[in-house]
Amino acid sequence: MEAFFELVQMAIGRRDSLSTPPRTREEWDALCKLTAKHNLLGVTFPVIDAIHDTMDTLPLGIYTRWAMTTEKIGKKNAKLMEYCRDLHRNFLADGYRSCILKGQAAAALYPDPKLRQSGDIDIWVEGERQAVVDYLRERCEVRKVVYHHCDTKLMPKVGVEVHFTPSWMNAPGANRRLQNWFDSVKDMQFSNYSEGLGFCVPTIRFNAVYMLVHIYRHVLEEGVGLRQLLDYYYVLIHLSGSDRSAVLNDLRQLKLDGFAASVMYVLQEVFLMDEGLLLMPADCKGGRFLLEEIMIAGNFGRYDERNVHDKKEGLIAHGRRKVGRGLRYFIHYPSEVMFMPYYIVWQYFWRRRRGYLYKGR
């Protein structure tokens, strides 16, 4: 674990060397697997490349695997950039403003964007939900429609999540506050066009709130890895001093300042973030719990045994599993956990009423 954290710190320029480098093939293999678990092979490869030239204990096979994965990451990023430009252009031509969330927008904040390991494309489209769904159905396969987004095949070989709203909360009051906040700042996001990227991206101030919400949701729903925390690290690196008080005020109004304090602990512990760049003092107790969950779950909870389930899992079994997992977080995030069963049932009937439960709908 120590070698992994130090490797990441070297990758972001916070450390010069590993205090205790791996000595055996087994240790190097374990480090490679742990780095892959958190989707950080690309951003750490420049360090591994430098180590390879000076350290003969790094096995050639592991170095080659790291290098080949990084090359694939770079090629995928180039293709995703092209897709994001096409999506923005196509939506705009048909009268819909849009904004790329996370993904390539987050990568643009990294010193070398092509090294950030990306997944699918998330795009926030302005417009009434049903109108957007009808528009999409005329052009592509729409696989699933839920409250905040729908899964589509707008682009070849990559999933595209079209968002009606960037995120949600389980608790009705909390969700109302969040949606009101999104509504109050959406015009700025849909007009924040980047000439260099060729599409609209969220402002840094927006991301300082939204990407924290994104981490919060993944912790509660399935798990989150360190790549999402590294995204947030770079958001705070770019956040101006004049925006910090405004972001903190937004988080307090959304009642997310407690979770934010836990995230500050992770940013300090893992990435050695300067105290002056934190939004608030770190919560050590909540932060240690959050970091433990992050290390168990890995990227989007894919390594969390609590998420293992049958592919044909029914609605009741799905709800029972999610609520059962969520109970672990009740002490730390009581409101969201308490309203989790309510939200699962509410969304089922909400989707059913609109015809979103049926195949092809």
Residue pairs with C-beta under 8 A, 6 or more apart in sequence:
1 34
1 295
2 19
2 20
3 18
3 20
3 21
3 22
3 27
3 31
4 31
4 34
4 35
5 269
5 270
6 15
6 18
6 19
7 18
7 31
7 35
7 44
7 47
7 48
8 35
8 40
8 43
8 44
8 226
8 230
8 270
8 271
9 15
9 270
9 271
9 272
10 16
10 17
10 18
10 44
10 47
11 40
11 43
11 44
11 46
11 47
12 43
12 230
12 233
12 271
14 271
14 272
15 272
18 51
21 51
21 55
21 57
22 28
22 30
22 31
22 57
22 58
23 57
24 57
25 59
25 62
28 57
28 58
28 59
28 62
29 59
29 62
32 41
32 62
32 65
32 66
35 41
35 44
36 69
37 225
37 298
37 299
37 303
38 225
38 226
38 227
38 298
38 299
39 117
39 225
39 227
39 299
40 117
40 226
40 227
40 230
41 66
41 69
41 70
41 73
41 117
42 69
42 70
42 73
42 74
42 114
42 115
42 116
42 117
43 110
43 112
43 115
43 116
43 117
43 230
44 66
45 66
45 67
45 69
45 70
45 115
46 112
46 115
48 58
48 63
48 66
48 67
49 67
51 58
52 58
52 63
70 115
73 114
73 115
73 116
73 117
73 118
74 114
74 115
76 118
77 104
77 107
77 113
77 114
77 116
77 118
78 114
79 158
80 103
80 104
80 118
80 121
80 158
81 104
81 197
81 198
83 121
83 155
83 158
83 160
84 100
84 103
84 104
84 121
84 123
84 197
84 198
84 199
85 197
85 198
85 199
86 155
87 98
87 100
87 121
87 123
87 154
87 155
87 160
87 199
88 98
88 100
88 123
88 198
88 199
88 200
89 198
89 199
91 97
91 98
91 123
91 125
92 98
94 135
96 125
96 126
96 127
96 132
96 135
97 125
97 126
97 190
97 191
97 200
98 123
98 124
98 125
98 126
98 190
98 199
98 200
99 105
99 123
99 124
99 189
99 190
99 192
99 199
99 200
99 201
99 202
100 121
100 122
100 123
100 124
100 197
100 199
100 200
100 201
101 122
101 123
101 124
101 163
101 166
101 202
101 210
102 122
102 211
102 214
102 231
103 118
103 119
103 120
103 121
103 122
104 113
104 118
104 121
104 197
104 199
105 197
105 201
105 202
105 207
106 116
106 207
106 211
106 231
106 234
106 235
107 113
107 114
107 116
107 118
108 194
108 196
108 197
108 201
109 231
109 234
109 235
109 237
109 238
110 116
110 234
116 227
116 231
117 227
119 300
120 158
120 159
120 160
120 161
121 155
121 158
121 159
121 160
121 161
122 149
122 160
122 161
122 163
123 160
123 161
123 162
123 163
124 163
124 165
124 166
124 186
124 189
124 190
125 132
125 162
125 163
125 164
126 186
126 190
127 135
127 164
129 164
130 354
132 162
132 164
133 142
133 145
133 150
136 142
136 150
136 152
136 154
136 162
139 154
140 152
140 153
140 154
141 152
141 153
142 150
142 151
142 152
142 360
142 361
143 150
143 151
143 152
143 153
144 150
144 151
144 356
145 351
145 354
145 356
145 361
146 347
146 351
146 356
147 164
147 165
147 168
147 347
147 350
148 163
148 164
148 165
148 166
148 167
148 168
149 161
149 162
149 163
149 164
150 161
150 162
150 164
151 159
151 160
151 161
152 159
152 160
152 161
152 162
153 159
153 160
154 160
154 162
165 179
165 182
166 182
166 210
166 213
166 214
167 178
167 210
167 213
167 214
167 217
168 175
168 178
168 179
168 217
169 175
169 177
169 178
169 336
170 220
170 335
170 336
170 337
170 339
170 340
170 342
170 343
171 335
171 336
171 338
171 339
172 339
172 342
174 254
174 255
174 335
174 336
177 253
177 254
177 255
178 213
178 254
181 209
181 250
181 253
181 254
185 203
185 206
188 203
188 206
189 200
189 202
189 203
189 206
190 200
191 200
192 200
192 201
192 202
192 203
193 199
193 200
194 200
194 201
202 210
204 235
204 238
204 239
204 240
204 243
205 239
205 243
205 246
205 247
207 235
208 235
208 236
208 239
208 243
208 247
208 279
209 247
209 250
209 251
209 254
209 256
211 228
211 231
211 232
211 235
212 232
212 251
212 256
212 259
212 260
212 263
213 254
213 256
214 228
215 224
215 228
215 229
215 232
215 263
216 256
216 259
216 333
216 336
218 224
218 228
218 300
218 301
219 290
219 293
219 294
219 329
219 333
220 326
220 329
220 333
220 336
220 337
220 340
221 301
221 322
222 297
222 300
222 301
222 304
222 307
223 293
223 294
223 296
223 297
223 298
223 300
223 301
223 302
223 303
223 304
223 307
224 293
224 294
224 297
224 299
224 300
224 301
225 294
225 297
225 298
225 299
225 300
226 270
226 294
227 299
229 263
229 266
229 267
229 270
229 271
229 294
230 271
232 263
232 267
233 267
233 271
233 273
236 267
236 273
236 277
236 278
236 279
237 277
239 247
239 277
244 279
247 279
248 257
248 279
248 280
251 257
251 260
251 279
255 335
257 280
258 283
258 286
259 286
259 333
260 279
260 280
261 280
261 281
261 282
261 283
261 286
261 287
262 282
262 283
262 286
262 287
262 289
262 290
262 332
263 287
263 290
264 273
264 278
264 279
264 280
264 281
264 282
264 283
264 287
265 282
265 283
265 284
265 286
265 287
265 288
265 290
265 291
266 287
266 290
266 291
266 294
267 273
267 278
267 282
268 275
268 278
268 282
269 287
269 291
270 291
286 332
289 332
290 332
296 303
296 304
297 303
297 304
298 304
301 307
306 321
306 324
306 325
307 321
307 325
309 317
309 318
309 321
310 317
313 321
315 348
319 341
319 344
319 345
322 340
322 344
323 340
323 341
323 344
326 336
326 337
326 340
327 337
329 336
329 337
330 337
330 338
348 357
351 357
355 361
